[in-house]
């Protein structure tokens, strides 16, 4: 029996639009409030070292107003971890991004980086923060994540989205297998990257253990056509099987 997958809206692209002009239009704090009012079940942000979209100051401003689940993504640098420990989000998703990448494009090697990640994950869990590791759908990566002690993994779905248009059955197989295996060894399963209105429903149906999806670029782009409230409802309906 599948569970209801939660929708966390990544508002990074809202900050991109604001930063392009300066000032505070659109207001990312107000947009976060509105996303929740329109049905979003979480807010995700991913501040990067150059603050080209979400700024560190935004993260602090969002903390007191996010009423659902606050998820902060990022590479666990000293500066990033200091912020996370001060803000105390509900969830911290650790990604292996180098500073110059445009967007996340790979998951952690949980074997090679086991010692480093185990220390970081432990520090965050001691503060009551649920930790998720950005990961590719490989059994050995899931095993490594379990040994590290993380609460969840977030499946990197970029390759799924790319292959979906040609062969959705083949595209989803590794993810369905990895999700089932992760759940069997005690890991919660999240997913994100390039999920959209076209490929989300099928993905969700094939992964009955999926707890949460984080969607930003496609959702904010769709909102230009459909409006933010209507778009969020459309994504929620996909997660309800429609």
N, C-alpha and C positions, 0 to 999 in steps of 0.2 A: 504493500500500500504506500503510495507516494504521499509526501508531506507538502504543505503549501510553501512554495518558495517565496522568500521575501525580496522586495525590490528596494535596493539602495541606489539613490540617484547621485551620480558623480557630477558636481557643479564646477569642475575645473574650467569647462568651456565658457561658462558664464563670466568667470574671472578674465579669461582671454579677451572677451568682448569689452569688458570694463577697462582693462589695461591698454587696449588699443587706442583709446581716446583720452585716458586720464580721468580724473574725477571719480565719481562713485555711481555711475550709471552703466550697466545695471548694478544694483546693490546686492551683493552675493548673500548677505545675511537675510535680506528680505526674500530673496529667491529661495533660500533654504526653508524659511518659514512657509512660503507658499507651496513648495514641493510637498511638505508634510501635510499641509491643509488639503492638498489635492489628492492625497492618498499614499505618498511615498512612505515606505516603512523604514527608511534609513537615509542618511546623508553621508556621502563619501567625498573626501578631498585628498589630493595628492600634491602637497607642496614640494617643489624641487629647489635645488640649491640656488638657482638664479631667480626664483620667484617669478617666472614668466607667466604664470597664471595665478593659482592660489598663492597668496603670500602667508608667511608665518603669522603675521598680525591677523589675517582672516581666520586662521585656525583658533586663535584665542578668542576672537569675537564671536565665533560660532558656538563655542562650547556651552555657554549658558542658555542658548536659545534652541538648540537641537533637542526636541522632545522625544524623538524615536530612538534610533541607534546612530551614534556618531562613529564613523570608521575613518581612520587616518591611514593613508598608504604612504610608503616611502622607503628609501634606502636607509638602513639604520646607521647613519653617521652620528657623530657625537652631538652635533647641533639638533638633528632630527629627534634623537632619543631624549635629549633634554626637554624639548617641547612636548613630546608625548607624555613624559613623566609628570609634567606640570599640568597638562590639559586633562589627562586621564580619560581618554575616550573609552567607549564600550569595547571597541575592537581596534587593533592595530594590524594592518596587513603589511608585511615586510616584503619588499621587492628588491631584486638585485640590479637595479638600474645604475648605469654609470651616469655621471653628471650631464653628459652631452647628448643623451638619447632624446629623441622627440617624444616617444611614448614607450611604455613597457613592451619589450619584445622577446622576453625569455623568462623562464622560471629559475628558481634556485637549484643549484646542484647540492642537494641536501647531504650528500656523502662527503664531497670535498670541503664544504663549509660547515660541517657538523659542529665542530667545537665552537666556532664563532656564533652560530645561530643558537646553539643550546644556551650559551651564556646570556645572549640578548633576550631570548624568549623567556628564560627564567626570571630575569630582572623585571620584565613587563608583567608577567603573571603574578609576581609577588605583590604588585600594586593593584591587582584585581582586573587587569586588562586582558581580555581574550585576544589571543594572537593567531593570525593566519599567515601562512607562507605561500607566496605566489609560486606555482609549481606547474610543471608539464605532466601530462598524463602517462607516467611511467611507473611500473610497479616498484622498481628500486628507489625511485624518488619518494614514493609514498612510504616505503619502509624507513628511509632515512628521516622523513618528517616525523614519523611515529617515535623513532629513537631520540630525536631532538626534544620531543615532548610538546610540540605545538598543539593548540586546540583544534585548528582547522587548516586546510589547504585551500587556496583559491586557484582553480584550474585556469590556466592561460588559454583562452579560447580563440586567439587570433587564427591559428591554422584551421580550426573548425569552420570559422566564418568564411575563410578563403576557399575551402574545399566544398562547402555546403552547396554552392550554386551548381556544381557539377555532379556531385554524388553525396547526398546527405547521409546515406546509410554508412558509407565508408568514413565520412567525415566525423561522425559521432561515435564510432565504435570504441576507439581508444579512450574517449572520455567516459563513456558508459562503464567500460571495464574498470577504469581507474577509480571512478566514483564508488562503484560497488565494493572494490577492494579496500579503498580508504575507509569506508564506513565499517567494513568487517574488522578492521584493526583499530577502531576507535577514533578515527579522525572525522571531524565535521567537514562538509564539502561546500565551498562557495565557488563561484565562477565569474569571469569577467574578461572583457576585451573584444570589441567588435560584435557583440551581441546586438541584435536589432529586431524590428518588428517582423521581418521576414524569417529569421532563423531561430528566434527565441522559443517559440512554442514547441517546435520539434525537439530542440535540445532539452528543454525542461521535461518533456514527456519521457525521454529516453534515460533520464537520470532521476529516478524516484527518490534518491537520498539527498538531492540538491537542497541546501538550506537557504542560500542567498545568491542573488546576482547583483553585481555593481555595474551600472550602465550610465555612461556620460555622453560621449561624442554623438552617437546615433540618436539618443533621446533628445538632446538639446537641438540637434539638427532638425529632427522631426517636429519639434515645437515651433520652428519658424513657419511651418506650414499649417499645423493642426492646433497650435496654441499649447501652452504648458500644461494646463489642467487636463485637456482632452488627451494629450499625448501620454501623460502619466496613467490615465485611466486605460488607454489602449494597451500599454505595457502590462498593467495589472491583469487585464483580461487575458492576455497571452499566458500569463502565469496561472490563470484559473482554468486554462484549457480551451480558451476561445480564440 
